[in-house]
Amino acid sequence: LISTYVSRHFSERIPKLLTRVHLPPDPLLSDCTATIVDTHDGDNALQNALSLSSDKSGESSVTTPSSNESPLSSSTPSPSSSFDDKQSAESFLASTVFRNVDAMVLVYDLSREETFNRLEDYWLPLIERCYRGNIPVIIAGNKMESLEQQQQPTAARSRQQIISLLQRFKFVRQCIKCSAKNLLHVDDVFNKAKVAVMYPIKPLYDLVEGRLTPSCSRAFTRIFRIFDLDRDGLLSDDELIAFQNKIWGATLIGRDVIEWKKALAHHDMIIHRREEASVESDPRSEDVMVNDKITLTGFLTIIDIFISQNRLEVPWTVLWTLGYDDELNLHIPESILSPECDDLDAINFDPSAWRLNASEVDFLSSIFYQFQSDGGAMLSSEDLNSIFSVFPIPLPPWSVRSKQLLKGCFSIPRIDEDVTPPTSLVAGVTFDPEIEEHNITSADPSPSSPSISPSGVTISSSPLPSIDVSKSSELDFTMHAIKPLTYLSWMNHWHMFCTLSPSRCRAELFSLGHVGDIRTRSKDLHAAPTVSPSTIPDGGTKTIFIRALVLGSNDQTKRFIINNLHGIHHDYAVSSSSQPETSCSVVKVMLPKNMNKSMQNETETVVHLIVTEVPSSYYLASSASEKKLLRKKFIALLEKQNAIGDRVYDVAMLVFDTGDEQSWGYAKDIESNLLTGNMPRIFVGTRENQHDSSYPSVCEYQNYCKSMDLEEPIGVSLDETMVDSPLLHHLVRCTQDASFRSIPHGERNKRLAAIKRKYLWFGSVVSVSLVVVFVFKETKKVERGS
């Protein structure tokens, strides 16, 4: 077989063992190079390796065929002897002919049934124990010319034997009948072996369970969402055409779309018949098509059918084109995940990047309305689970996942205390039992599932059923104690996450399907509807954002103020984290339309609060050099960039206890060492109760604020329930009212800047006048000279 494949000629006389054959690059397989290794006493090498493994593990050694045994005699290895994985097999087989093997071709004689039995009873069990199903095997039945003399019952029995073998040994990728003498299907044998290596099945399909792997289901669920341009949960004909154009650069014709749908309808009919005949009362599987459009289940079924036909190059082409690697990990573009996006010290630091842009807001709005299940204005826990099902841990990025996502960032989200902490080990990260995995049983395999063509390829039945076709399956998680979110809360959390890390926020959006270049619409494709303010709850209401850093020596007091700003009116324990924590909420307040005028003519305003609490230890435990670095961070976060005209945070809240001099000293120390003259700040003085006499009318901190031309500290009582509190209005005025004094000597600086501009203007006018006079005189001189 090897000699015929290499020389393109059948020779009756060949050596007993061929040397290694190195094949040239194959242009049809990405210039893949291959080496064919002929084996001699290969079973002895495998059994000796198993014996060595058994000796090292303390197990009994396996029996090896003796030299006087017939070549067809069976001496089966001990069932208890096997390698743990392919790596351990390679380590024991490194000194044999099987080192660095990627695929195997087993050959039997079609005219001698005992050679086929030898494969099934000896070779395949031996390979299974050595490689535990981690290496693809192609079975080649040679001497196909001898089948012409076989009778029909013999051929039918041979087919049943092959089906039985494929069902028993899942790592056998294909059985091919060939003829070295007539050069028939010889190329197919070795090409299929190369394809089995180039397009592995293991990451895509669970051969034991007979269904798509969870990673494969997540990847194609995301791909489905990318091309679901109108966000209706269905793929229309136009969206299928966009998918086809992106992956293969060719346009689907009407006949191809019809064939896709026929294949799905045929598969759906088989599944429903089995469900009706089943004695178990399982729920009916989801429809593959609705209103002549393909559902997510239907899309996953198409991928399943491709795999069942051993056409793995199709799903792999889709995955590689859309940025997945061989382990189905999504590659995030460097432009999104660049460290400079989060680097507060970067030369090209851009505070505006720490805000969601219009395209991202539109995407998140469409996601909200696509997945809300009750038709109201809420995302339930199940809805959130569906949205984030494309992640290994289907939880929002501001949940327990944030601890890994935001490593190295200035702040992390504050986890709600009523969410049960996680403890399961997923993807190498330790979490607590907040999520549970539920397996979904797959349907029975279809004996003759039609194949799907990307374009212009005839759809036909498979010659042999190789892999079970099962209904779509996803790794399902149930989330416990995750709060439902309104539209405003949903957007509020994403605004918070973007404030914490722009690059990681956009990486999460990319993983959810926000991919601008892929969603380029063709001229025949209707644009996805933009979410207009009229469809958004409170879409016509004025909306403002307040991002505040809270600093102070008493962490419990700071937590109380933050909780009350968020409308939480019960005590929580102070966080043990030494890293700043950020929380968010949405508040509706009545504010004047123009902050510079009186409080008359008020209007309802939606306030997005994003508050970062900086623990006292974060500053006190810092060395002098660390405080300098911290000051640089605060400059980037709070100081207005001249070139950009924007800040990451709007204001620093300096909290102190009115009856504690050390607390006031800490607030002053923070202001002098961390804040510059261009950073907005407000002082918040707290007292135990509303009748506390430790808040005199004139005191040191009031005089200090007056000398700095700042607003006086606002007083807050710790026993006060702050519903529509003065502090919130104080924050709003600080960020919205141009006359609010939050910058030291702000009015004086404005006057000086105005005077400077006048001088510059006057100087420019004088300079221009002098130039005009000079030019006029020179012109007169020239005229007199001429």
C-alpha positions in Angstrom: 0.0 0.0 0.0 2.8 2.4 0.9 4.9 1.5 -2.2 1.9 2.1 -4.5 1.0 5.4 -2.8 4.5 6.8 -3.2 5.6 5.4 -6.6 2.1 5.5 -8.2 2.9 2.0 -9.5 1.9 -1.5 -8.1 4.9 -3.8 -7.8 4.6 -7.5 -7.0 8.0 -7.5 -5.3 8.6 -5.2 -2.4 10.9 -5.3 0.7 9.5 -6.7 3.9 10.0 -3.3 5.7 10.1 0.1 4.0 12.2 2.9 5.2 10.6 6.2 6.4 8.9 8.0 3.6 8.9 11.8 3.8 6.1 13.4 1.8 6.3 16.9 0.2 4.1 19.7 1.5 0.4 19.2 0.6 -1.0 22.4 -0.8 -4.5 21.2 -0.1 -3.8 20.8 3.6 -2.0 24.1 4.4 1.3 22.7 3.0 1.2 19.9 5.6 4.3 17.6 5.5 3.9 14.0 6.5 6.2 11.1 7.3 5.0 7.5 6.8 6.6 4.9 9.0 6.3 1.2 8.2 6.3 -1.1 11.2 7.8 -4.5 11.9 6.7 -6.3 15.1 4.8 -3.2 16.1 2.6 -5.1 18.5 5.7 -6.3 20.4 6.8 -2.6 20.8 3.4 -1.6 22.2 3.2 -4.6 24.5 6.7 -4.1 25.8 5.8 -0.5 26.6 2.7 -1.6 28.4 4.8 -4.1 30.3 7.3 -1.4 31.3 4.4 0.8 32.5 2.9 -2.0 34.5 6.3 -2.8 36.2 6.7 0.8 37.2 3.2 1.0 38.6 3.5 -2.3 40.5 1.0 -4.1 38.2 1.5 -7.6 36.7 3.3 -7.6 33.4 1.4 -8.3 30.2 1.8 -11.3 28.0 3.9 -10.9 24.8 3.5 -13.1 21.8 6.3 -15.6 21.5 8.3 -16.0 18.3 6.8 -19.4 17.5 3.3 -18.1 17.6 1.3 -17.7 14.4 1.1 -14.1 13.2 -2.6 -14.3 13.6 -2.6 -15.7 17.1 -4.0 -13.5 19.8 -2.3 -12.8 23.1 -4.4 -10.0 24.6 -2.8 -7.6 27.0 -4.0 -7.4 30.6 -7.1 -5.2 30.8 -5.6 -3.4 33.8 -2.6 -2.3 31.9 -2.9 1.1 30.2 -1.4 4.5 30.0 -3.0 7.5 31.6 -2.8 9.7 28.5 -1.1 10.2 25.2 1.9 12.0 26.8 2.6 9.1 29.1 2.3 6.7 26.1 4.8 8.8 24.2 7.3 8.7 27.0 7.3 4.9 27.1 7.3 4.6 23.4 10.0 7.2 22.8 12.6 4.6 21.9 10.3 2.6 19.6 9.1 3.2 16.1 5.9 4.7 17.6 7.6 7.8 18.9 5.9 11.1 17.9 3.1 9.3 16.1 0.1 11.5 15.2 -2.1 8.9 13.5 -2.2 5.2 12.6 -3.3 3.3 9.6 -4.3 -0.4 10.2 -4.4 -2.5 7.1 -6.3 -5.8 6.7 -6.9 -8.2 3.8 -10.5 -8.0 2.5 -10.2 -11.5 1.1 -9.3 -13.0 4.5 -11.9 -12.4 7.3 -9.5 -13.5 10.0 -7.3 -10.4 9.3 -10.3 -8.2 10.1 -11.0 -10.2 13.3 -7.3 -9.7 14.3 -7.8 -6.0 14.1 -10.9 -6.1 16.3 -9.7 -8.6 18.8 -6.0 -7.7 19.1 -4.7 -4.5 17.5 -7.4 -2.1 18.3 -7.7 -3.1 22.0 -3.9 -2.9 22.2 -3.8 0.6 20.7 -6.7 1.7 23.0 -4.8 0.7 26.1 -1.6 2.4 24.9 -3.2 5.7 23.8 -6.6 5.6 25.6 -8.4 6.7 22.4 -6.3 9.9 22.0 -4.8 9.0 18.6 -6.9 8.7 15.4 -6.9 5.4 13.5 -7.8 4.9 9.9 -8.6 1.3 8.9 -7.8 0.3 5.3 -9.3 -2.8 3.7 -6.9 -3.7 0.9 -7.4 -6.0 -2.1 -10.7 -4.5 -3.0 -10.6 -6.2 -6.3 -11.3 -9.5 -4.5 -14.8 -8.2 -3.5 -16.1 -8.8 -7.0 -16.2 -12.5 -6.4 -18.0 -12.1 -3.0 -21.7 -12.8 -2.8 -24.2 -10.3 -1.5 -24.7 -11.9 2.0 -21.0 -11.8 2.6 -20.8 -8.1 1.7 -23.7 -7.3 4.0 -22.0 -9.2 6.8 -18.8 -7.2 6.2 -20.7 -3.9 6.4 -22.3 -4.9 9.8 -18.9 -5.9 11.1 -17.5 -2.5 10.2 -20.4 -0.7 11.8 -20.0 -2.7 15.0 -16.2 -1.9 15.0 -16.9 1.8 14.6 -19.4 1.8 17.5 -17.0 -0.1 19.8 -13.8 1.9 19.1 -14.7 5.5 18.9 -11.2 6.6 18.0 -11.4 4.9 14.6 -12.1 7.8 12.3 -12.9 5.9 9.1 -12.9 2.6 7.3 -11.8 2.7 3.7 -11.8 -0.1 1.1 -9.0 0.3 -1.3 -6.9 -1.6 -3.9 -3.2 -1.2 -4.1 -3.1 -3.3 -7.3 -5.7 -1.1 -9.1 -4.6 2.2 -7.4 -8.1 2.6 -6.1 -8.7 4.8 -3.1 -5.1 4.5 -2.1 -4.7 8.3 -1.8 -7.8 8.5 0.3 -6.3 6.2 3.0 -3.3 8.5 3.7 -5.1 11.7 3.0 -7.8 10.8 5.6 -5.0 10.0 8.1 -3.5 13.5 7.5 -6.9 15.1 7.7 -7.6 13.3 11.1 -4.5 15.1 12.5 -5.0 18.5 10.8 -8.7 18.6 11.9 -8.9 16.8 15.3 -12.3 15.6 16.5 -11.6 15.5 20.2 -12.0 19.3 20.9 -15.3 19.3 18.9 -17.0 16.1 19.8 -17.3 13.9 22.9 -17.1 10.4 21.3 -18.2 8.7 24.6 -21.2 10.9 25.2 -22.0 11.2 21.4 -22.5 15.0 21.4 -20.7 18.3 20.9 -18.2 19.2 23.6 -19.2 22.1 25.9 -16.4 24.2 24.5 -17.6 23.5 20.9 -21.2 24.4 21.9 -20.0 27.7 23.5 -17.9 28.6 20.5 -20.7 28.1 18.0 -23.3 29.7 20.2 -21.2 32.8 20.1 -20.7 32.5 16.3 -24.5 32.2 16.0 -25.0 35.4 17.9 -22.4 37.3 15.8 -24.4 36.6 12.6 -27.8 37.0 14.2 -27.7 40.6 13.1 -31.3 41.5 13.9 -31.1 39.9 17.4 -34.2 37.8 17.0 -32.5 34.5 18.0 -32.9 33.2 14.5 -30.7 33.1 11.3 -32.5 34.3 8.3 -31.5 33.6 4.7 -29.7 36.9 4.5 -27.8 36.2 7.7 -26.8 32.8 6.4 -25.5 34.5 3.3 -23.5 36.9 5.5 -22.1 33.9 7.4 -21.1 32.2 4.1 -19.4 35.3 2.7 -17.4 35.8 5.9 -16.1 32.2 6.2 -15.7 31.1 2.6 -15.8 34.3 0.6 -18.6 32.9 -1.6 -22.3 33.6 -1.8 -24.9 31.0 -1.0 -27.3 30.4 -3.8 -31.0 29.7 -3.2 -30.6 26.0 -3.8 -27.9 25.7 -1.1 -30.1 27.4 1.5 -33.0 25.1 0.6 -30.8 22.0 1.0 -29.5 23.2 4.4 -33.1 23.5 5.6 -34.1 20.1 4.1 -31.3 18.4 5.9 -32.3 20.1 9.2 -36.0 19.1 8.6 -35.0 15.5 7.9 -32.9 15.4 11.1 -35.6 17.0 13.1 -38.2 14.5 11.9 -36.0 11.6 13.0 -35.4 13.1 16.4 -39.1 13.7 17.0 -40.1 10.2 15.9 -37.6 8.8 18.4 -39.0 11.1 21.2 -42.5 10.0 20.4 -41.5 6.3 20.5 -39.5 6.8 23.7 -41.2 5.5 26.9 -39.4 8.1 28.9 -41.2 11.4 29.4 -38.4 13.7 28.4 -39.3 17.1 27.2 -39.5 17.6 23.5 -36.2 18.9 21.9 -36.2 22.5 20.7 -37.2 23.1 17.1 -34.4 23.5 14.6 -36.4 26.0 12.5 -39.0 28.7 13.4 -40.8 30.7 10.7 -38.4 29.2 8.1 -35.4 30.6 10.0 -32.7 28.5 11.7 -32.6 28.5 15.5 -29.5 28.1 17.7 -30.4 24.4 18.1 -30.6 24.1 14.3 -27.2 25.8 13.9 -25.6 23.5 16.3 -27.3 20.6 14.6 -25.6 21.6 11.3 -22.2 21.5 13.0 -23.2 18.1 14.4 -24.1 16.8 11.0 -20.8 17.9 9.5 -18.9 16.1 12.2 -21.1 13.0 11.7 -20.0 12.9 8.1 -16.3 13.2 9.0 -16.2 16.7 7.4 -14.3 18.3 10.2 -12.6 20.8 7.9 -15.8 22.7 7.8 -16.3 23.5 11.5 -12.6 24.0 11.9 -12.5 26.5 9.1 -15.3 28.4 10.7 -13.5 28.4 14.1 -10.1 29.4 12.8 -11.5 32.1 10.6 -13.3 33.7 13.7 -10.2 33.6 15.9 -10.3 30.3 17.8 -7.2 28.1 18.3 -6.8 24.4 18.3 -8.1 24.1 21.9 -11.1 26.3 21.1 -9.7 29.3 23.1 -10.9 32.6 21.6 -8.1 34.9 20.6 -8.8 38.4 21.7 -7.3 41.0 19.2 -4.2 42.8 20.6 -6.0 46.1 19.9 -8.6 45.2 22.5 -6.4 43.5 25.1 -3.4 45.8 24.8 -2.0 46.6 28.3 -1.7 50.3 27.3 -5.5 50.5 27.3 -5.4 50.1 31.1 -2.0 51.7 31.8 -2.6 54.8 33.8 1.0 55.9 33.1 0.9 55.4 29.3 2.0 58.3 27.2 -1.1 58.1 25.1 -3.4 57.7 28.0 -7.0 58.5 26.9 -9.6 58.8 29.7 -12.4 58.7 27.1 -11.5 55.1 26.4 -12.8 54.4 30.0 -16.3 55.0 28.8 -18.6 52.8 26.8 -19.0 54.2 23.2 -22.3 54.4 21.3 -21.8 51.2 19.5 -21.1 49.3 22.7 -24.2 50.8 24.4 -26.3 49.8 21.4 -25.0 46.3 21.5 -25.7 45.9 25.2 -29.2 47.3 24.8 -30.0 44.8 22.0 -28.6 42.0 24.2 -30.9 43.0 27.0 -34.1 43.0 24.9 -33.1 39.8 23.1 -32.8 37.8 26.3 -35.4 39.1 28.7 -37.7 36.2 28.9 -40.8 37.6 30.7 -41.4 40.4 28.2 -41.0 42.9 31.0 -38.0 45.1 31.8 -36.0 42.6 33.8 -33.2 40.1 33.2 -33.8 37.1 35.4 -31.1 34.8 36.7 -31.9 32.4 33.9 -31.7 35.2 31.4 -28.2 36.2 32.7 -27.2 32.5 32.6 -28.2 32.4 28.9 -26.4 35.6 28.0 -23.1 34.4 29.6 -23.4 30.8 28.5 -20.6 31.4 26.0 -18.2 31.6 28.9 -16.8 28.5 30.7 -18.3 30.0 33.9 -21.6 31.6 32.8 -21.5 34.5 35.3 -21.2 38.2 34.7 -17.8 39.8 34.7 -18.6 41.8 37.9 -19.3 38.5 39.8 -16.7 36.2 41.3 -15.1 35.9 37.9 -13.8 39.5 38.4 -11.1 38.3 40.8 -9.3 36.6 37.9 -10.3 39.0 35.2 -9.1 42.2 37.0 -5.8 41.0 38.4 -3.4 43.9 38.5 -6.1 46.5 38.1 -6.5 49.5 40.4 -9.9 48.3 41.7 -12.2 45.3 41.6 -16.0 45.1 41.9 -17.5 44.8 45.3 -19.3 41.4 45.3 -22.8 41.6 46.7 -23.0 40.0 50.1 -26.1 38.0 49.3 -24.4 36.1 46.6 -23.2 32.7 47.8 -19.4 32.6 47.4 -18.2 29.9 44.9 -16.1 26.7 45.3 -15.8 24.6 42.1 -12.7 24.1 40.2 -13.3 25.3 36.6 -10.6 25.9 34.0 -7.9 25.9 36.7 -9.5 28.6 38.8 -11.0 27.9 42.2 -14.6 29.0 42.8 -17.4 28.2 45.4 -20.7 26.4 44.7 -22.6 29.2 43.1 -23.0 27.2 39.9 -24.1 23.6 39.3 -23.5 21.6 36.1 -26.4 19.7 34.6 -25.7 17.2 31.9 -28.1 17.1 28.9 -28.7 13.6 27.5 -28.2 13.4 23.8 -30.5 11.8 21.3 -29.8 8.5 19.6 -27.5 8.6 16.5 -29.0 8.9 13.1 -28.0 6.1 10.8 -28.1 8.2 7.7 -27.8 11.9 8.3 -27.4 14.1 5.3 -24.3 16.2 4.8 -24.4 19.9 4.5 -22.4 21.8 1.8 -21.0 25.3 2.4 -21.8 26.1 -1.2 -22.5 24.3 -4.4 -21.7 20.8 -3.1 -24.2 18.0 -3.6 -25.8 16.8 -0.4 -25.9 13.0 -0.1 -26.2 10.3 2.4 -23.1 9.0 4.2 -21.7 5.6 3.0 -21.1 4.5 6.5 -22.4 6.0 9.8 -19.3 7.0 11.7 -20.3 9.3 14.5 -23.5 9.7 16.4 -25.6 12.7 15.5 -27.1 14.1 18.6 -29.2 17.1 19.4 -27.6 20.3 20.4 -26.0 20.3 23.9 -24.6 23.0 26.0 -23.0 23.1 29.4 -25.8 24.4 31.5 -25.2 26.2 34.8 -27.8 27.3 37.3 -27.0 30.5 39.0 -28.0 31.0 42.6 -28.6 34.3 44.3 -27.7 36.4 41.3 -30.0 39.4 41.4 -32.3 40.1 38.4 -31.3 43.3 36.6 -33.4 46.1 35.1 -32.3 47.7 31.9 -30.7 50.6 33.8 -29.0 48.3 36.3 -27.7 46.2 33.4 -26.2 49.2 31.7 -25.0 50.6 35.1 -22.9 47.4 35.8 -21.3 47.6 32.3 -20.4 51.3 32.8 -18.8 50.3 36.1 -16.8 47.5 34.6 -15.5 49.7 31.8 -14.4 52.2 34.5 -12.4 49.4 36.1 -10.7 48.1 33.0 -11.4 49.2 29.4 -9.5 46.4 27.8 -11.1 43.6 29.8 -14.5 45.1 29.4 -14.1 45.2 25.6 -12.7 41.7 25.7 -15.9 40.5 27.5 -18.0 42.3 24.9 -15.9 40.7 22.1 -16.5 37.3 23.7 -20.3 38.0 23.8 -20.3 38.8 20.1 -19.6 42.5 19.7 -17.4 42.2 16.6 -17.7 45.1 14.3 -15.7 43.9 11.3 -17.4 40.5 11.2 -20.9 42.1 11.3 -20.3 44.1 8.2 -23.5 44.0 6.3 -23.8 43.3 2.7 -25.8 45.6 0.4 -28.7 43.1 0.3 -28.8 42.6 4.1 -31.1 44.8 6.1 -29.3 46.6 8.9 -29.9 45.5 12.5 -32.3 47.9 14.2 -30.7 50.4 16.5 -32.2 50.6 19.9 -33.8 54.0 20.1 -34.5 56.0 23.3 -38.2 55.4 22.8 -37.7 51.6 23.3 -35.5 52.0 26.4 -37.0 52.4 29.8 -36.6 56.1 30.8 -34.9 56.6 27.4 -36.1 60.2 27.2 -35.0 61.0 30.8 -31.9 63.0 31.4 -29.0 60.7 32.4 -25.8 61.7 34.2 -22.8 59.7 35.4 -21.0 60.2 38.6 -17.7 58.4 39.2 -16.3 59.0 42.7 -13.3 57.9 44.7 -14.0 57.7 48.4 -11.0 58.3 50.7 -10.8 58.4 54.5 -9.3 56.8 57.6 -12.5 55.1 58.9 -13.4 52.2 56.5 -16.7 51.5 58.3 -17.9 55.1 57.9 -17.0 55.1 54.2 -18.9 51.9 53.8 -21.9 53.4 55.5 -21.9 56.4 53.2 -21.5 54.3 50.1 -24.3 51.9 51.1 -26.7 54.8 51.8 -25.8 56.4 48.4 -26.8 53.1 46.8 -30.0 52.9 48.8 -28.8 50.1 51.1 -30.1 50.8 54.6 -28.6 48.1 56.6 -25.1 47.5 57.9 -22.5 45.3 56.3 -19.1 44.2 57.6 -16.2 46.2 56.3 -14.4 44.5 53.4 -11.2 42.7 54.3 -9.7 43.4 50.9 -6.7 45.7 50.8 -7.5 46.6 47.2 -10.0 49.4 46.3 -13.5 48.0 45.6 -16.0 49.5 43.3 -19.8 49.4 43.5 -22.6 50.9 41.4 -26.2 51.7 41.4 -28.9 53.7 39.6 -30.7 56.5 41.4 -33.6 58.7 40.2 -33.7 62.2 41.7 -35.4 65.5 41.0 -33.0 68.1 39.8 -33.3 71.5 38.2 -33.0 71.6 34.4 -30.3 74.2 34.8 -28.0 73.7 37.8 -27.0 77.4 37.8 -30.6 78.5 38.4 -33.0 78.0 41.3 -34.4 74.7 42.2 -37.7 75.6 40.4 -38.7 73.8 37.2 -37.3 70.5 38.4 -37.1 67.4 36.2 -36.5 63.7 36.9 -32.9 62.7 36.3 -31.3 59.2 36.2 -28.0 59.2 38.1 -25.5 56.3 37.4 -23.4 56.1 40.6 -20.0 54.4 40.3 -18.2 54.6 43.6 -14.7 53.3 44.4 -13.8 52.8 48.0 -10.0 53.1 48.7 -9.2 51.4 52.0 -7.1 53.3 54.5 -4.5 50.6 54.6 -4.0 51.1 50.8 -2.4 54.5 51.6 -1.1 54.0 55.2 0.9 50.8 54.4 2.5 52.4 51.3 6.2 53.4 51.4 7.3 56.8 50.1 8.1 55.4 46.7 4.8 53.6 46.6 2.9 56.8 47.5 4.6 58.6 44.6 3.3 55.8 42.2 -0.1 56.1 43.9 -0.1 59.9 43.2 0.6 59.2 39.5 -2.4 56.9 39.4 -4.6 59.6 41.0 -3.3 62.1 38.5 -4.4 59.9 35.7 -7.7 59.1 37.3 -8.7 62.5 38.5 -6.8 65.2 36.7 -8.3 66.7 33.6 -6.1 65.9 30.6 -5.6 69.1 28.5 -5.5 67.2 25.2 -8.6 65.1 26.0 -10.7 67.2 28.4 -12.0 64.3 30.3 -11.4 62.3 33.5 -11.8 58.7 34.6 -13.3 59.7 37.9 -15.2 62.9 38.4 -14.5 63.7 42.0 -12.6 62.6 45.1 -14.7 62.4 48.3 -12.6 63.0 51.4 -14.5 61.5 54.4 -13.5 62.4 58.0 -15.0 62.3 61.5 -15.9 65.7 62.8 -15.0 64.7 66.3 -11.7 63.1 65.5 -8.6 65.3 64.8 -6.6 62.3 63.5 -9.4 61.6 60.9 -9.2 65.2 59.7 -5.4 65.0 59.6 -5.6 61.9 57.4 -8.0 63.6 55.0 -5.7 66.6 54.8 -2.6 64.4 54.3 -4.4 62.5 51.5 -5.3 65.8 49.8 -1.8 67.2 50.0 0.0 64.1 49.0 -2.3 62.5 46.4 -4.4 65.2 44.9 -3.1 68.0 42.7 -4.6 71.5 42.2 -6.6 70.4 39.2 -8.4 67.5 40.8 -12.0 68.1 42.0 -12.7 67.1 45.6 -15.4 67.5 48.3 -15.1 67.0 52.0 -17.7 65.0 53.9 -17.9 65.3 57.7 -19.6 62.6 59.6 -21.1 62.6 63.1 -22.7 59.9 65.2 -26.2 61.4 65.2 -28.1 64.4 64.0 -27.8 66.1 67.4 -24.1 65.7 67.8 -22.6 68.9 69.1 -19.1 68.1 67.7 -20.0 69.9 64.5 -19.6 73.6 65.4 -20.5 76.4 63.1 -16.9 77.5 62.7 -14.0 75.1 62.9 -10.6 74.2 61.4 -11.9 72.3 58.4 -14.4 75.0 57.5 -11.6 77.6 57.7 -9.4 75.3 55.6 -12.0 74.9 52.8 -12.6 78.7 52.9 -8.9 79.4 52.5 -8.7 77.0 49.6 -11.8 78.5 48.0 -13.6 75.1 48.3 -17.2 74.3 49.2 -17.7 73.8 52.9 -17.8 70.2 54.1 -21.2 68.6 53.9 -22.3 67.1 57.2 -23.7 63.5 57.3 -25.2 61.8 60.3 -24.5 58.1 60.7 -28.0 57.5 62.1 -29.7 59.2 59.1 -31.5 57.2 56.4 -30.3 59.1 53.3 -33.2 58.8 50.9 -32.7 61.4 48.2 -29.9 62.6 50.5 -28.2 66.0 50.4 -24.9 64.3 49.8 -26.2 62.9 46.5 -27.4 66.4 45.4 -24.0 67.7 46.6 -22.3 65.1 44.3 -24.5 66.0 41.4 -23.8 69.7 41.8 -20.1 69.0 42.0 -20.1 67.3 38.6 -22.8 69.3 36.9 -22.7 72.8 38.3 -20.0 75.0 36.8 -20.2 77.4 39.7 -19.5 74.6 42.3 -16.2 75.1 44.0 -14.4 71.7 43.8 -11.0 72.9 42.5 -8.8 74.8 45.0 -8.7 78.5 44.1 -10.8 77.6 41.0 -12.4 81.1 40.7 -9.0 82.8 41.1 -7.5 80.5 38.5 -10.4 81.2 36.1 -9.8 85.0 36.5 -6.1 84.6 36.0 -6.7 82.5 32.9 -9.2 85.1 31.6 -6.6 87.9 32.1 -3.9 85.8 30.5 -6.2 85.2 27.5 -6.8 89.0 27.3 -3.1 89.7 27.4 -2.4 87.2 24.7 -5.2 88.6 22.6 -3.9 92.1 23.1 -0.3 91.0 22.4 -1.4 89.3 19.2 -3.3 92.5 18.0 -0.3 94.7 18.8 2.1 92.3 17.0 -0.1 92.2 13.9 -0.4 96.0 13.9 3.4 96.4 14.1 3.8 93.9 11.3 1.3 95.8 9.1 3.0 99.2 9.8 6.4 97.7 9.0 5.2 96.1 5.8 3.5 99.4 4.8 6.7 101.4 5.4 8.8 99.0 3.4 6.4 99.1 0.6 6.6 102.9 0.4 10.4 102.7 0.3 10.3 100.3 -2.6 7.8 102.5 -4.4 10.0 105.6 -3.9 13.1 103.8 -5.1 11.4 102.6 -8.2 
